Amino acid sequence: MLDQVTELDPRQFLGIPLALIGAALLAFGAQYQSRGLNKVERLMGESAGSGLSLRHVIGLLRRPSWVSGTLLLGLAVVFQIGSLALSPIIIVQPIGVVGLVITSVLNSRVSGVRLGKRVKGSIALAVLGIVVFVSVAAFTAADQPVTDAKLIVILVTFGVVLLTALLLFIAFRHRGVAIIYIVGAGVLYGFVATFAKAVIGRLQQGEFEWLTWACVAALAAGALLGMVFVQNAYSSGPPDLVVAGLTVIDPIVAVLIGIVVLHEAAGAPIWAALVFVVSGALAVTGVLGLAKFHPQTGQSALETAEAGEAGETSQP
């Protein structure tokens, strides 16, 4: 019955703490990567706000802070995959919003930029939406078999998304529009998480054929382009705004696929579906508000550093 609440196997709740650890690692990894870009721009005296150049990329690979951040993000992915192996995607993926709170506090302290009431309100709105979503999903969702038909739908949809993302990247390559990169990265990583869940599901079902390999290839392509989007986002927006895209846009995309294609919420009552829609809208509104009101939006890392130094100099 669709109006009956589906109880999860207690083992599936083990994915929640793994997702929380992954969110914390994501927050610190993003902060270190952003700091690495900040240092590279200062050393080069050249902003990456209009897109990363080859010199920027080489400089990043030489920065211990950026490399450390990348390793932390890699570890975050490991914990995320572990959580996906245990729980439905619509439960664990949204938990990443915890990283938004951690990153906002870290970035505020590191950059010396105070967050205004509207920014804090936007963060609270995004977190509230995700918390409500996860709370309801935890008791109304369940893993479902990953069939060939489901994989084909996901792969075809991803093909359209990937092409659109490439066109957007070409069109906005030198314009430094943070929100374009952030939304693009969030959507791409939403599909990456979905493909990870699909591959794990197929392995658990004992099925690993050409469709599964196609998912692995799509996962790699999405992760690579998503990484490019993220690095360009760091050059034209603060790390907490970037993390907002990865912890709100990403799970919304993954959750939609989990509900519509993977049927993880097939047993959810009608009221739960309404809660999903409303809470998801709240989370998106919070991210848009953060992008609009954050004092560092539109600044390159170099400009942010200069502003921070100016603030320190003016203090007695």
GUDRENVO-749869 format. One record per residue (C-alpha): residue in one letter; x, y, z; residue number from 1. Coordinates in pm, whole numbers, plus 50000, padded with zeros to 5 digits. Layout:
REM GUDRENVO-749869
RORO  rest  x  y  z  nr
RORO  a  X  Y  Z  NUM;
...
REM end
This chain:
REM GUDRENVO-749869
RORO  rest  x  y  z  nr
RORO  m  50000  50000  50000  1;
RORO  l  50134  50342  49906  2;
RORO  d  49987  50503  50217  3;
RORO  q  50171  50275  50454  4;
RORO  v  50499  50375  50615  5;
RORO  t  50790  50153  50516  6;
RORO  e  51013  50050  50805  7;
RORO  l  51379  50022  50722  8;
RORO  d  51605  49738  50818  9;
RORO  p  51794  49869  51128  10;
RORO  r  52121  49800  50944  11;
RORO  q  52032  50069  50693  12;
RORO  f  52048  50338  50961  13;
RORO  l  52423  50270  50990  14;
RORO  g  52469  50472  50672  15;
RORO  i  52368  50792  50854  16;
RORO  p  52680  50828  51077  17;
RORO  l  52902  50748  50778  18;
RORO  a  52729  51024  50581  19;
RORO  l  52785  51267  50872  20;
RORO  i  53159  51190  50878  21;
RORO  g  53172  51234  50501  22;
RORO  a  53000  51573  50532  23;
RORO  a  53258  51692  50786  24;
RORO  l  53545  51577  50562  25;
RORO  l  53382  51756  50268  26;
RORO  a  53368  52080  50466  27;
RORO  f  53735  52074  50566  28;
RORO  g  53843  51957  50222  29;
RORO  a  53659  52243  50055  30;
RORO  q  53814  52494  50294  31;
RORO  y  54167  52368  50228  32;
RORO  q  54113  52363  49852  33;
RORO  s  53982  52718  49861  34;
RORO  r  54281  52824  50074  35;
RORO  g  54515  52662  49822  36;
RORO  l  54357  52859  49537  37;
RORO  n  54380  53175  49747  38;
RORO  k  54755  53124  49793  39;
RORO  v  54815  53043  49426  40;
RORO  e  54637  53360  49314  41;
RORO  r  54835  53570  49561  42;
RORO  l  55168  53420  49453  43;
RORO  m  55088  53461  49085  44;
RORO  g  54923  53800  49129  45;
RORO  e  54662  53680  48885  46;
RORO  s  54296  53620  48962  47;
RORO  a  54132  53300  48842  48;
RORO  g  53792  53465  48846  49;
RORO  s  53756  53431  48470  50;
RORO  g  53855  53065  48473  51;
RORO  l  54152  52853  48575  52;
RORO  s  54454  52866  48347  53;
RORO  l  54720  52596  48307  54;
RORO  r  54950  52801  48534  55;
RORO  h  54681  52801  48801  56;
RORO  v  54640  52424  48776  57;
RORO  i  55017  52363  48803  58;
RORO  g  55030  52601  49099  59;
RORO  l  54747  52418  49274  60;
RORO  l  54923  52083  49238  61;
RORO  r  55222  52236  49417  62;
RORO  r  55021  52375  49710  63;
RORO  p  55013  52140  50015  64;
RORO  s  54686  52294  50134  65;
RORO  w  54510  52227  49802  66;
RORO  v  54649  51873  49782  67;
RORO  s  54544  51809  50144  68;
RORO  g  54197  51938  50065  69;
RORO  t  54175  51708  49765  70;
RORO  l  54276  51408  49976  71;
RORO  l  54012  51498  50236  72;
RORO  l  53750  51521  49963  73;
RORO  g  53860  51183  49836  74;
RORO  l  53818  51040  50185  75;
RORO  a  53475  51204  50203  76;
RORO  v  53379  51014  49888  77;
RORO  v  53487  50686  50049  78;
RORO  f  53257  50749  50347  79;
RORO  q  52979  50856  50112  80;
RORO  i  53008  50533  49914  81;
RORO  g  53001  50339  50241  82;
RORO  s  52681  50515  50344  83;
RORO  l  52524  50447  50004  84;
RORO  a  52606  50078  50039  85;
RORO  l  52402  50065  50359  86;
RORO  s  52113  50307  50308  87;
RORO  p  51880  50441  50036  88;
RORO  i  52022  50740  49851  89;
RORO  i  51734  50966  49954  90;
RORO  i  51830  50925  50321  91;
RORO  v  52208  50963  50329  92;
RORO  q  52275  51202  50040  93;
RORO  p  52096  51504  50194  94;
RORO  i  52290  51466  50522  95;
RORO  g  52582  51634  50347  96;
RORO  v  52419  51969  50432  97;
RORO  v  52598  51942  50767  98;
RORO  g  52909  52031  50568  99;
RORO  l  52750  52365  50477  100;
RORO  v  52723  52468  50842  101;
RORO  i  53081  52362  50919  102;
RORO  t  53220  52537  50610  103;
RORO  s  53030  52859  50680  104;
RORO  v  53180  52879  51030  105;
RORO  l  53530  52790  50907  106;
RORO  n  53527  53036  50619  107;
RORO  s  53395  53317  50839  108;
RORO  r  53678  53265  51087  109;
RORO  v  53951  53219  50827  110;
RORO  s  53853  53510  50600  111;
RORO  g  53741  53742  50879  112;
RORO  v  53416  53807  50692  113;
RORO  r  53110  53835  50913  114;
RORO  l  52795  53669  50791  115;
RORO  g  52488  53894  50802  116;
RORO  k  52140  53799  50919  117;
RORO  r  52018  53725  50568  118;
RORO  v  52311  53491  50502  119;
RORO  k  52258  53310  50833  120;
RORO  g  51888  53293  50760  121;
RORO  s  51957  53140  50419  122;
RORO  i  52186  52877  50572  123;
RORO  a  51925  52798  50837  124;
RORO  l  51658  52764  50569  125;
RORO  a  51871  52522  50365  126;
RORO  v  51955  52314  50672  127;
RORO  l  51593  52310  50794  128;
RORO  g  51469  52190  50456  129;
RORO  i  51722  51906  50444  130;
RORO  v  51671  51802  50808  131;
RORO  v  51294  51775  50757  132;
RORO  f  51346  51585  50432  133;
RORO  v  51585  51330  50586  134;
RORO  s  51370  51287  50897  135;
RORO  v  51069  51187  50687  136;
RORO  a  51269  50985  50433  137;
RORO  a  51435  50780  50708  138;
RORO  f  51100  50617  50788  139;
RORO  t  50935  50610  50446  140;
RORO  a  51212  50498  50206  141;
RORO  a  51364  50161  50124  142;
RORO  d  51619  50019  49880  143;
RORO  q  51478  49871  49560  144;
RORO  p  51637  49641  49296  145;
RORO  v  51834  49830  49028  146;
RORO  t  51698  49698  48697  147;
RORO  d  51834  49740  48344  148;
RORO  a  51544  49972  48257  149;
RORO  k  51629  50202  48549  150;
RORO  l  51995  50217  48448  151;
RORO  i  51909  50305  48089  152;
RORO  v  51683  50591  48200  153;
RORO  i  51955  50729  48428  154;
RORO  l  52226  50699  48159  155;
RORO  v  52017  50871  47890  156;
RORO  t  51922  51152  48126  157;
RORO  f  52284  51195  48230  158;
RORO  g  52390  51218  47865  159;
RORO  v  52161  51518  47819  160;
RORO  v  52284  51675  48145  161;
RORO  l  52649  51621  48056  162;
RORO  l  52605  51786  47715  163;
RORO  t  52423  52081  47873  164;
RORO  a  52695  52118  48137  165;
RORO  l  52967  52123  47871  166;
RORO  l  52783  52391  47672  167;
RORO  l  52737  52602  47986  168;
RORO  f  53104  52564  48071  169;
RORO  i  53205  52683  47725  170;
RORO  a  52958  52974  47734  171;
RORO  f  53053  53097  48084  172;
RORO  r  53419  52990  48085  173;
RORO  h  53556  53343  48121  174;
RORO  r  53272  53518  48300  175;
RORO  g  53333  53406  48657  176;
RORO  v  52965  53337  48732  177;
RORO  a  52985  53139  49057  178;
RORO  i  52623  53022  49065  179;
RORO  i  52653  52862  48719  180;
RORO  y  52953  52657  48827  181;
RORO  i  52796  52569  49162  182;
RORO  v  52462  52452  49022  183;
RORO  g  52644  52264  48745  184;
RORO  a  52871  52088  48995  185;
RORO  g  52577  52006  49222  186;
RORO  v  52378  51849  48938  187;
RORO  l  52677  51652  48811  188;
RORO  y  52766  51520  49156  189;
RORO  g  52403  51428  49211  190;
RORO  f  52433  51193  48915  191;
RORO  v  52773  51072  49038  192;
RORO  a  52615  50969  49370  193;
RORO  t  52331  50801  49180  194;
RORO  f  52569  50604  48961  195;
RORO  a  52767  50501  49270  196;
RORO  k  52446  50376  49430  197;
RORO  a  52346  50196  49108  198;
RORO  v  52684  50022  49077  199;
RORO  i  52675  49919  49443  200;
RORO  g  52322  49786  49396  201;
RORO  r  52424  49582  49093  202;
RORO  l  52720  49437  49282  203;
RORO  q  52494  49342  49572  204;
RORO  q  52259  49177  49321  205;
RORO  g  52549  48986  49169  206;
RORO  e  52509  49159  48830  207;
RORO  f  52802  49331  48661  208;
RORO  e  52769  49357  48284  209;
RORO  w  52803  49625  48015  210;
RORO  l  52532  49850  48162  211;
RORO  t  52710  49854  48495  212;
RORO  w  53038  49937  48322  213;
RORO  a  52859  50218  48139  214;
RORO  c  52755  50353  48480  215;
RORO  v  53116  50337  48598  216;
RORO  a  53228  50535  48290  217;
RORO  a  52949  50790  48340  218;
RORO  l  53045  50822  48707  219;
RORO  a  53405  50900  48612  220;
RORO  a  53300  51155  48347  221;
RORO  g  53061  51330  48586  222;
RORO  a  53317  51338  48868  223;
RORO  l  53585  51484  48639  224;
RORO  l  53369  51761  48492  225;
RORO  g  53219  51827  48835  226;
RORO  m  53569  51877  48976  227;
RORO  v  53644  52130  48703  228;
RORO  f  53324  52318  48786  229;
RORO  v  53408  52318  49157  230;
RORO  q  53757  52460  49108  231;
RORO  n  53622  52739  48886  232;
RORO  a  53352  52806  49145  233;
RORO  y  53620  52859  49412  234;
RORO  s  53770  53133  49195  235;
RORO  s  53446  53334  49183  236;
RORO  g  53272  53253  49511  237;
RORO  p  53336  53167  49878  238;
RORO  p  53384  52803  49983  239;
RORO  d  53063  52794  50186  240;
RORO  l  52864  52888  49876  241;
RORO  v  53039  52613  49681  242;
RORO  v  52966  52360  49955  243;
RORO  a  52603  52479  49957  244;
RORO  g  52575  52365  49596  245;
RORO  l  52737  52031  49669  246;
RORO  t  52530  51962  49981  247;
RORO  v  52190  52091  49867  248;
RORO  i  52173  52083  49486  249;
RORO  d  52358  51750  49472  250;
RORO  p  52120  51564  49708  251;
RORO  i  51810  51717  49552  252;
RORO  v  51913  51578  49213  253;
RORO  a  52008  51241  49363  254;
RORO  v  51686  51230  49563  255;
RORO  l  51471  51306  49260  256;
RORO  i  51636  51020  49074  257;
RORO  g  51601  50798  49380  258;
RORO  i  51230  50871  49400  259;
RORO  v  51134  50889  49031  260;
RORO  v  51365  50626  48880  261;
RORO  l  51486  50398  49161  262;
RORO  h  51145  50406  49335  263;
RORO  e  51302  50427  49683  264;
RORO  a  50995  50614  49811  265;
RORO  a  50740  50382  49649  266;
RORO  g  50595  50299  49990  267;
RORO  a  50579  50659  50114  268;
RORO  p  50237  50805  50200  269;
RORO  i  50101  51108  50016  270;
RORO  w  50177  51343  50304  271;
RORO  a  50545  51237  50289  272;
RORO  a  50559  51324  49919  273;
RORO  l  50423  51671  49997  274;
RORO  v  50684  51713  50271  275;
RORO  f  50956  51616  50023  276;
RORO  v  50843  51887  49780  277;
RORO  v  50808  52163  50040  278;
RORO  s  51132  52084  50227  279;
RORO  g  51323  52058  49899  280;
RORO  a  51192  52398  49793  281;
RORO  l  51302  52546  50127  282;
RORO  a  51653  52406  50079  283;
RORO  v  51684  52547  49725  284;
RORO  t  51556  52886  49843  285;
RORO  g  51824  52883  50112  286;
RORO  v  52101  52819  49857  287;
RORO  l  51975  53094  49625  288;
RORO  g  51961  53332  49922  289;
RORO  l  52316  53240  50019  290;
RORO  a  52432  53307  49662  291;
RORO  k  52253  53644  49659  292;
RORO  f  52341  53779  50003  293;
RORO  h  52686  53634  50079  294;
RORO  p  52936  53924  50104  295;
RORO  q  53202  53731  49910  296;
RORO  t  52985  53629  49614  297;
RORO  g  53146  53743  49291  298;
RORO  q  53488  53798  49450  299;
RORO  s  53790  53603  49345  300;
RORO  a  54005  53440  49609  301;
RORO  l  54267  53708  49544  302;
RORO  e  54017  53988  49611  303;
RORO  t  53897  53811  49925  304;
RORO  a  54253  53783  50055  305;
RORO  e  54323  54149  49984  306;
RORO  a  54004  54249  50163  307;
RORO  g  54104  54038  50463  308;
RORO  e  54450  54194  50474  309;
RORO  a  54301  54542  50452  310;
RORO  g  54072  54462  50742  311;
RORO  e  54362  54340  50952  312;
RORO  t  54568  54648  50872  313;
RORO  s  54289  54885  50972  314;
RORO  q  54254  54724  51314  315;
RORO  p  54443  54895  51600  316;
REM end
